[in-house]
């Protein structure tokens, strides 16, 4: 049994006990939400947990007994499995992982997006002197990504390969990628002793790596996407949305408030990130500067998700092409200027 399969099995066993107490068709009084892969992109979840925002909005909606269980798992593949197994109620991941799940579940769980959480670039960093672009990759090079095939970096590399070498070479760079968490990727890259000599990462891990003078950035996701892109977003099943409308609305309201709090007081948000997730090697002042970076935005507005969808459909990673970004999200955010 693989480690991933074991993890999903254990989550499923835990969920069975929880679901047994939820009463099946009735409204839930417990939510299970993974905290995600870590870093700035998942800070809104940490703010929701730290300040009890879901409980606050649920109580205001007449649901005073709601509790939230935050589960320490991350990575798109693991979280997709957890949602489909019924082990969790919401997940947060990048658009590619979400699109894969949306496509797979159209005739079953019908997973859709709740809202975006953040928009920010990812950065391909390296210490290898021969790497000035990914076209310089050699057979011995390895790039750490959060998940092969379905993570944002994996899709970005496929987009680049398709644009430069044609659709038949879309998966040209997949063989260089290795699944690794962001913190482990930082350690591997900075150690200089690992097979990992490049890391496609996000803030604040990117900023920590760039403090080392031997580390250079050779590509960003913005370079390939042509502008700002949703980095993390929340999703859930249609059944949960339809059976728990007040609780669903409380989660969306909590996410909106969490983003407002981060924008209003980056210092307080930095304290939450340091306490819960580590600082990525930054002191508080450095982390506040990261949160104030204009390229990092805390917003529920989806950005550039259709570009991912169109590409993934073109190369056959998803079978169904949404007609618009609204097809991918529940109606509560359809009035936003998405993309």
N, C-alpha and C positions, 0 to 999 in steps of 0.2 A: 504494500500500500504506500503510495507516495505521500510526502509531507502535506501537499496541498489537499489531497483527498482526505487524509486523516483530519486536517483542520476543518474541512467542510462537514465531515461526519460529526465531529464533536460539536460544531455549531448547530447542526441539525438536531442532535440529541438534546442540547440545551433548549433549543427552540420548542421542541415537542412539549416539554414541561411547561414552558411559558404559555404556549398556545392553548394548552389544556385549561389554563386558568383564565383565558380571555373570553371564553364563552362562544367561540366560533363566529356566529353571525352577528353578535352584538357589538356595540362600540368598544374599542380597546381602551384599557386604562394604563397600559404600559407600552412604551415605545422602545425599540432597540435600534440603535444607530451606530455604525462604525465611525471612529474618529478619523479614518483615512490614512493616507500615506505620509502625512507630516508636512511641515513647512508652512510658508505663508499662504499657500493656496487653500489650506484647510483651517486657517485661523478662524473663519466665521463659525465653524463647528465648535471650536474651543471656547469662543465667546458665548455661544448658546449654552454650553455646558456650565461654564464658570458662573454665569449670571442667571441661570435657571430660566432662560427666556421662553422656552417651549412651555414649561409649567406655568409661567406668568400669563402667557397668551391663552393657554388652555383654560386656566381658571377664569379669565375675563370672559371666555366664551361659555361659561357654565359647566366646565369640566374640572372641578377642583382636585380630583384624586389622581390625576395623571402623573406617572413617574416615567423618567427617561433613563434607560440603561445604555451607557456609552460603552462600546465594545472596541477593544484595541486590535483592529485588523486593518490592513491597507493593501493597495494594489488592485487594479481594475478586475483582473481575472478572479481573484479570491472574493471580492465584494459582489461581483455579478453572481457567482455561485451561491453566496450567502443569501442574496435577495431571492433567487429562484428556489432555494431550498426552504424558504420561509423562516430562516434563522434571524433575519433582520427585517425592518420595515421600510427603511430608507437607506440609500447609499449615496456616496459622493465620489465622483471620479471625473476623468476627462471625457470630452466628447467622443473620441473614438470608441472607448470601452462602452459608453452609453449607447452609441449607435448600433454596435454589435448586439447589445441586449435588446434594444427596441426592435431590431430586425428579427431576432430569434423568437420574440414573444408576441408578435402581432396577433397570432391566433390562439394564444394561451393567456399568459399573465398580463399581456398588453402593458409593458413597462413604458412610462413616459416621463419626461422631465418635469420637475417642480419649478426650478428656476436655476439660473447661473449663480455662482457664488463669487468667482473672481475672474478677471481677465489679466493675463500677464504673459510675457515671453518666457520661453525656455531657452537654455543656452548649452551649446555643445562645447565643452571645455576639454583641453588636452595639454599634456606636457611633452608629447612626442614631437621631436624637432622636424620630422619628415611630414607631419600633417599640417598642411596649410588650408586644405579643404577636404571634404570626405572623399573626393576623387582620388586622394593620395593614400587611401586605406590599403594596407597590406594584409596578407592572410593571418599574420600573427597579431593584428590589432583587435582590441575588444572594447566595445562601447557599453557602459552600464546604462540601462534603462529600467523603468519600473516594471515593465512587462513587454516581452517580445510580441510582435504582431499587432497588438491592440492598444498600446499606450500612445500618447501624443507623439513622443519622439519616433516611435516605430513608423507611424503613419507619415510623419514629416519626411523621414528618410525615403519612404516609398514614393511620396509626391515628388521629391527632388529627383529620384532615379527615373521616374516616368517622364518628367519634363526634360531631363538631360539625355536620356538614353532610349526613351520610348516605352510604351506600355508593356512590352514583353519583358522588360528588365525592371519592372516595378519592385520586385523583391530582391534586387541585387545586393542591398546592404544588410538584409536580415541576418545573414550568417555572421556578421560582426557583433551582433547585439547579445547582451547577457542580462538576465533579469536580476535586479539588485535594488534594495531600498535606497532612497536618497542618502541617508546618513552613512550607510555602508559604502555607497559609491564615492562619497567624499573621502572616507578613510582609505579606500583602495587607490583612488587617484593620487592623493597627496602622499601616500606612503612611498610611491615609486617602486615598490617591490612586487606589486601585483601584476597579473596579466592585463588588468584593466588600465588602459592608457588614455581613455577618453570617457567622459561622463556627460550625458544629456540631462541637465538638471534644472531646478527651479530655485527662486529665492526662498530662504536666505542662503541655501547651500551653494548656489552660484557665487554669491558675493564672498562667501568664506573661501572658496577655491581660488578666486581671483586675487585674494590677498597674497597668495604665493606667487612670487615673480616668475616662476617657471611655467605657470598656467596661462594659456591663451584661449580666447573664444574664437572659434572658426565658423560658427553658424548660429543663428537664432531661429526660432519658429516664425517670428515676424518676417524674416528674410524670405521664407518660402510661402507663407500665407498672405503676404502683402499687406499686413496691418494687424491690429489688435485682435486677439482671439480669446474666447472663453477657455479658461484653464481648468476650472473645477465647476461642477454642477451637481445638483441633487436630483434624484429620481426615485420613483416608487411604482407599485403596481396599480393598475386601474381599479382592481378590487379594493385596495386600501383607500384610494381616493374616493370611491363611490360610497363605501360603507362607513367611512369616518370623516365626513365633510368638515365638521368643526375642528377636529384634531388636525386634519390636513391643513386647514387655514391657519391654525395656531403655529404649525411648523413654518409655513411660508412667512407669517408675520414675524416670527422669531428670527428667521434668516435675514429678513429686511432690516430689523432692528440691529442685529449683530453687525451688519455692514455699516449702518449709520454710526454705530458706536466706534468702530475702527477708524472711520474717516474723521470723526469728531475729535478723537483723542488717541493718536497713534502710540503715545507713551503708555497709557493704560493697557492698550492692546498688546504692546510689546511685553509688558509684565506677564500677561496671560500666556503668551507664547513661550516665554522663557520658563515659566513655572510648569507648564504642561507638556511642552514639546521640545524643550532645549532651545538654545540660542543659535545653533549652527556655528558655534565658535565666536559669535559676536558678543560684545558687551551691549548694554541697554542702549547706549547712544547710537551705536552702529546699527542696531536693529530698528530703532526709530527712523533712522535715515532710509533704511530699506523700505519701510512701510510708507514713507513719504515719496518714494520714487514715483514720478508721474506715469511711468509705464506699468505700474501695478495698481489695478483698480478693483475695488470691492463693490460689485454691482450684481443685481439679479438679471440684468439685461443680457440675453444670449448674443454672442458676437461671432460671426464667421463659421457658425456650426454647419450651415448648408454647404460650405466649401468642403468640409470634411465629408459630409454625406454624399455629395456628388462624386467625389474622388473614390470613396470606398465602394460606391455602386459601380463606378466605371471599371474598377479592377476586380470586381466580383466578391469583395469582402462582405458586402451586404447585398441581399437579393432585391430589396424594395427601396425605391427612391421616394423620399417624402416630397410632396408638392411644394411645401413651404416649411419654414421653421416651426410654424404653429402646429403642424402635424405631429411634431416631436414632443410638444409640451401640453400640459393640461391648460384648460381655458383661462384659469385665473391670471395668467400673465400675458395673454394674447394681445393686450392693448399696448404692451411695451414696444419700443422701436428695436426689434430684434433683427437677426440676420443669420 
